[in-house]
Amino acid sequence: MKAILGFNNLGYIGKNNRIMWNCSDDFKHFKTMTMGATLLVGYNTASELPPLKGRTIIVDDKRDGYVITNDTDDIWCIGGKKTYEKYAQFFTEVHISHIDDDSIGDVMMPDLKNLAPWCKIYHYYFDTNEKKLANQNPFTPQLEKLADQVAKIENTVYGNDPGAGFQNGNIGDGDSGFRG
Ligand SMILES: NC(=O)c1ccc[n+]([C@@H]2O[C@H](COP(=O)([O-])OP(=O)(O)OC[C@H]3O[C@@H](n4cnc5c(N)ncnc54)[C@H](OP(=O)(O)O)[C@@H]3O)[C@@H](O)[C@H]2O)c1
């Protein structure tokens, strides 16, 4: 199973069960990567998820009896935080986008400590269309931890496969309403 996630400059990934940023390149990236696939989504994220054409959605509502293993390469885990953490051990690839956005959310980056050693990590960077005025956010130990985590992720990327996965949008139409 692969995973795709985005975080902003402050380490947030969502607010009120939605993405906070308006970034068409990130939307296009998400659409291009996931088109035609089956998407595994958490209950909270699913509550605000618009229809995603061309993809099959499985909602983890703790009721279905499906079994996820690391053989399921055609499935993408699309979050949210608890869902990434729950399935991290099964990810064969994680595609992480850093979005240049300063808005304050209510859910931060997942802890990906359970990733398998063979999991490939791909990193992307996208500018927002409408970069919001910087919100002042006090420095916190949580952000320090996040910075360490991102540094480790980036070291893994550069160490394993320099430049792997670096892209910048311009690939088809995005899923407006999901990541924005
Ligand atoms: N930036 C990105 O790439 C991205 C992608 C996706 C989502 N997000 C954001 O992530 C945030 C959501 O993450 P999250 O960790 O809160 O949630 P989530 O991973 O979407 O869903 C998991 C949550 O749903 C609960 N749940 C599962 N089945 C349930 C049921 N039948 N009834 C009630 N609750 C049930 C789980 O409870 P238990 O803990 O009890 O199991 C858990 O709290 C949102 O802000 C969303 O916008 C960001």
The ligand as a Tripos MOL2 file, in Angstrom:
@<TRIPOS>MOLECULE
LIG
   48    52     1     0     0
SMALL
NO_CHARGES

@<TRIPOS>ATOM
      1 N1         -2.8490   16.8660    4.4660 N.am      1 LIG1
      2 C1         -3.2070   15.6510    4.0870 C.2       1 LIG1
      3 O1         -2.5540   15.0420    3.2450 O.2       1 LIG1
      4 C2         -4.4210   15.0280    4.7020 C.ar      1 LIG1
      5 C3         -4.9530   13.8650    4.1370 C.ar      1 LIG1
      6 C4         -6.0840   13.3080    4.7400 C.ar      1 LIG1
      7 C5         -6.6360   13.8950    5.8680 C.ar      1 LIG1
      8 N2         -6.0670   15.0050    6.3820 N.ar      1 LIG1
      9 C6         -6.6040   15.6270    7.5820 C.3       1 LIG1
     10 O2         -6.4780   14.7420    8.7030 O.3       1 LIG1
     11 C7         -7.4740   15.0830    9.6480 C.3       1 LIG1
     12 C8         -8.2070   13.8400   10.1020 C.3       1 LIG1
     13 O3         -7.3110   12.9550   10.7500 O.3       1 LIG1
     14 P1         -7.7860   12.1040   12.0090 P.3       1 LIG1
     15 O4         -6.6120   11.4050   12.5800 O.co2     1 LIG1
     16 O5         -8.5710   12.9910   12.9230 O.co2     1 LIG1
     17 O6         -8.8790   11.0940   11.4160 O.3       1 LIG1
     18 P2         -8.8580    9.9630   10.2950 P.3       1 LIG1
     19 O7         -7.5320    9.3080   10.2290 O.co2     1 LIG1
     20 O8         -9.4480   10.5450    9.0690 O.co2     1 LIG1
     21 O9         -9.9460    8.9550   10.8920 O.3       1 LIG1
     22 C9         -9.6220    8.1940   12.0730 C.3       1 LIG1
     23 C10       -10.5660    8.5850   13.1800 C.3       1 LIG1
     24 O10       -11.9020    8.1010   12.9030 O.3       1 LIG1
     25 C11       -12.3840    7.4620   14.0600 C.3       1 LIG1
     26 N3        -13.3800    6.4400   13.6780 N.ar      1 LIG1
     27 C12       -13.1950    5.3100   12.9560 C.ar      1 LIG1
     28 N4        -14.3630    4.6360   12.7890 N.ar      1 LIG1
     29 C13       -15.3030    5.3480   13.4580 C.ar      1 LIG1
     30 C14       -16.7010    5.1750   13.6690 C.ar      1 LIG1
     31 N5        -17.3760    4.1170   13.1660 N.pl3     1 LIG1
     32 N6        -17.3480    6.1220   14.3930 N.ar      1 LIG1
     33 C15       -16.7000    7.2010   14.8980 C.ar      1 LIG1
     34 N7        -15.3580    7.4230   14.7210 N.ar      1 LIG1
     35 C16       -14.6860    6.5050   14.0190 C.ar      1 LIG1
     36 C17       -11.1570    6.8560   14.6810 C.3       1 LIG1
     37 O11       -11.4150    6.5660   16.0300 O.3       1 LIG1
     38 P3        -10.4020    5.6700   16.9060 P.3       1 LIG1
     39 O12        -9.2320    6.5520   17.2240 O.co2     1 LIG1
     40 O13       -11.2240    5.2930   18.1040 O.co2     1 LIG1
     41 O14       -10.0190    4.4790   16.0660 O.co2     1 LIG1
     42 C18       -10.1540    7.9640   14.5060 C.3       1 LIG1
     43 O15       -10.2740    8.9470   15.5110 O.3       1 LIG1
     44 C19        -8.4110   16.0850    8.9650 C.3       1 LIG1
     45 O16        -8.1210   17.3970    9.3920 O.3       1 LIG1
     46 C20        -8.0940   15.9260    7.5080 C.3       1 LIG1
     47 O17        -8.3500   17.0760    6.7460 O.3       1 LIG1
     48 C21        -4.9750   15.5750    5.8220 C.ar      1 LIG1
@<TRIPOS>BOND
     1     1     2 1
     2     2     3 2
     3     2     4 1
     4     4     5 ar
     5     4    48 ar
     6     5     6 ar
     7     6     7 ar
     8     7     8 ar
     9     8     9 1
    10     8    48 ar
    11     9    10 1
    12     9    46 1
    13    10    11 1
    14    11    12 1
    15    11    44 1
    16    12    13 1
    17    13    14 1
    18    14    15 2
    19    14    16 1
    20    14    17 1
    21    17    18 1
    22    18    19 2
    23    18    20 1
    24    18    21 1
    25    21    22 1
    26    22    23 1
    27    23    24 1
    28    23    42 1
    29    24    25 1
    30    25    26 1
    31    25    36 1
    32    26    27 ar
    33    26    35 ar
    34    27    28 ar
    35    28    29 ar
    36    29    30 ar
    37    29    35 ar
    38    30    31 1
    39    30    32 ar
    40    32    33 ar
    41    33    34 ar
    42    34    35 ar
    43    36    37 1
    44    36    42 1
    45    37    38 1
    46    38    39 2
    47    38    40 1
    48    38    41 1
    49    42    43 1
    50    44    45 1
    51    44    46 1
    52    46    47 1
@<TRIPOS>SUBSTRUCTURE
     1 LIG1         1 GROUP 0 **** ****
